[in-house]
Amino acid sequence: MSIVEKAAARLKRQEGASVDDAPSDVARDAVAGPQDERRPDGRITRVTLDDVRLRRIGMMPPESMDLWLTREFQRIKRPLLSRIGSDEATTTQPLTRIMFTSANPGDGKSFITFNLALSLANEMDYSVLLIDGDVAKPGITRALGLENEPGLIHLLTDREAPAESCVIPTDEPRLSILPSGRRSRGAVERLSSRRMGELLDELGTDETRLLIIDSAPLLAAAESQALAGHVGQIVMVVAAGKTEQRAVTSALSLIEPSGAEISCVLNQTETFDDDRHAGYYGVYPGEADGSE
């Protein structure tokens, strides 16, 4: 296991609320906006990423920290990209499939996944499909107002559905979204199924497309353990001073048999290590109580 990056400083908590615990007016503002493009039947065909709204609900950092964090994500993604095409890789799954998880809820997993996906979409040689695989608590899907759209679970249930039929482009040219879809009682079995592997094969036909998967916390749900066998890289988000070492060890023991390359991002630390660049950042609205 390698540490991808360490954090430099804790951000001050931003006042406000997440989609999960927001007052009704804020929650309504967190759904798809009028700029999103729709078909006559109401389905969204293109998502506009509203920076102001996403910052307010804690899915993006404050504007004052934007430049600094942009540089930090540029550093975090380099080791992940450098593994792609490496002769030293031992995983049997494509290294362009990268799953993000954590030991416990509230470690900033979805924030890191979303913002790193934005950073990866700036790469000249790649495009990004951001997949919300946290089907029990799909924070990215809700933040983008896509909770009523068919998504991953729909594709896993309907074997005849074309893989691209639920992929939604965004106004970022090289970024698209696959929502979680409606929650299913058999989600774990579907995520571990042969169909899931076939689906990722279809979605990753273009070798320059990165499949970035936001998955559930390992110790809170079984979905991430089911997904681990389908990916080539796994990034574990660890909250400094919060996530106990035994929790990290237990979580890692659940995914190590997958054979994927495993990295960690230590977040919410108040120390700076001169030998490693800063990675992240602080507690965002709603995370203190365990929401993602």
N, C-alpha and C positions, 0 to 999 in steps of 0.2 A: 504494500500500500504506500502510495506517495502523497505527500501534501502538495496540492496544486499551488495554493497561495495562502498567505496569512493576512489578517486584516490589520489596518493601520489605526483606526480610531472609531469610537462609537459615535454614531450620529445622535443628536438630540431627538427625543421622540417627537413625532409630528402629531399635532392635535388633529383629531378627526376620528373616523371609524372605518372599519373594513366593510366589505360587502356583507359579511356574515352578521356583524353586530351593529350595523348602521341604523340610524333612524330611517323611517320609511322614505322620507324625501331624498336622503342620500342614496339609499338603496335603489330608488327609482332612477336616480341619475347615473347609477353604475351599469345600467343595462344599455343595450345597443342604442346608439344615437341616431338622429335624423340623417346624418351624413352617410350611414351605412346603406349600401345598395341592396335592393330587394327585388324578388320576382313578384309577379302578380299574386301568387298564393301566399306571400308574406315571408318566404324563406330568404335569409340573408345570402347574398351572392358575393359581397365584398365588405370587409370590415375596415372602417376608418379608425386608426389608433389615435384617440383623443388624449394628447399628453396631459392636458390640464386635469381631465377627469381621472386618468390613471395615476397621476401624482396624488390627487386628493384621496383616493381610496387605498393608497399605499402600494400599488403595483409597480410604480416607478419612483425613483428617488427625487428629493426636492431639486428644483431647478438650480439652486445654488451649488449643489454637489455634482451636477451633471457632468461637467468636464472631467473632474477628478475621477469619478466612478467609471466614466467611459474608458479612461486609461487603465483602470484596474481590471475591468472586464477584458480589455485587450490582452493583458498579461495572463489572466486566468485561462483564456481560451487557447493560448499558444501550445501548451503541452497536449491538450486534447487533439488539436489539429495535427500536431507533429507525429502523433501515433498512426494517423491514417496513412496507409501505404508503407508503414515501417516493416522491415523484414524481421524485426525482433518480436512482433506481436504473436502471442500464443493463442488468442481466442479464436474459436471457430466461427463466431458471428462477426458481421461487418463492423468495423470500428467507426463507421459513420452513424451507427445507432448508439445514442448516448442517453442513458437513463439517469435522472436526478432523483435522489431520495434523501431521507434523513432517518435518524433513529426514532425521534419523537415529533409530534406536532409542534408547531410554533418556532421552528428553527430557521425560518426564512427561506425554505426550499423553493416555494413557488416564485418568490421574488427573484431569487437568483436564476432560476430556470428561464423566466420570462425575459429578464434583462440580458442574460447571456445569449439567448436566442436572437434578440435584437442585435447584439454585437456580432454574432456569427453571420447574420444576414448582411452585414456590411462587407463581408469577405468577397473579393472579386471572383473567386473560383468556386464558390459554393452557393446553394440556395438552402433554405431552412424550412422544414415542416415541423411545427411545434405541436406535439400530440399531448392532449390532456389525458393521461392515464390514471390520474387520481380519481377514479370513478365514484368513490365513496364521498369525496369532498372536493369537487372539481373547481378549485379556486380560479384558475385561469379562464375556464369556460364562463363562469359567472361574472368575472371582472370584465369580460368582453361582451357580455350580454348575449351569449350563445347557448344558454341553458335549454332553450326550446328547440334547438336545431339537432337533427340526427347527427350522430358522430361515431366514435369508436365502437361503442356497444352495439349500435345498429349494424355496423359492418361485420361484427363478429357473430351476430345473430342471423343475419341474412347473407348466406354464402353467395347468393346471386348478385348482390349489390356491388357495382364497380367500386374499387378502392378509392378512386378519386371523386366519387359522387358526393362525399361528405366533407371534402377538403374545401376550405374557404380562404380565398386570397385576402391579403390586407393591402393597405395603401403603401406598405413597404414593399418594393418590387420583388425582393427575394425572400419574403417571409409569408408563409401561409399557415393556417390553423386547422387542426382536426379536433373538434370539441369532444368531450367525453361521451356525449349522448345520454340517454336516460338510464338511470341507475337500474341494475339488474341483480336479482338475488343470486344468480349463478356467475357473477362477474369474475371471481377468482378462477373458476374452471375455464371460462372463455379466454381469459388472458393467458392461461398456460397451455391453451389448445394448439393443435397443429394449424388451425385456421389463423391464429394470431401470427404465427411465423409466415404463413402464406401471404397474409395481409401486408406485413412489413416488407416482404420480398417485392410485392407489387408496388408499394409506395416508394421503395428504394431502388427501383429499376434504374433510375438515373444515379450513377455513382457519385455525382457531384451534389446530390441532395442529402443534407444532414437530417436525420430523424431525431429530434430532441424530445424526450419523453419526460413529462412531469408525473411522478408516481407517488404513491401513498407512503407515509412514514412506515418503516419496516416493523416497528414494534407495536404499531397501532392497527395495522391491517395486513392481510396476506397478499394483497394485489402486487406489491413490488417484488416479493419473492417469486411470484408467478411470472412476472415480466423479465426477471433477471436473466433467464435462460435464453431470451430472444435478442439480447443486446451485446455489443462488443465492448462498451465502456460504461462504467457506473461512477457517478460522482455523489459522494456522501457529504451532505451539508451538516456540519457540527456546530452547535452554539457554544462558544467559549463561556466557561463559568456556569453553564446551565445543564448541558448534556453530560451526564456522568460517564466516566470511562467504561464502566461495565455495560452501560447501555449501548455505547458505540461498539464494544467488543461483541455483544450479543447480536446486534444488528448486522455487523460484518460477517458473523458466522452463518447467517442466513443466506448471504449472497455469494460468498467466496466459492462454493461449489459450482457456480455458474461458469467459471473460467473467464469471466470478463475482466478487463483491466480496471482496477479500482483506484480512484483518486478521492481526496478529501478537500473540502473548502472549510476552513475554520472561520466562523463568522462571529460577530459581536464581541471581538476581543478588544481590549483597551491598550494592548501593548503593541510595539512595533519591532519587528525583527529585520535588521539591516540586510540579512542574507536572503530574505524572501520578501517579495513585493506584497503590498496590501491587497486584500481580496474583498473584504466586506465588513462592516458598515453599520449595523445597528438594528434596533427594534423598530419595526414599522407599525402603523396603526392596526390594531386587532391581533397582532402576533403575541402580545404579552399574555393573552388569555388562551393561547393555544390555537387560534385560528390561523389559516394559511393565506 
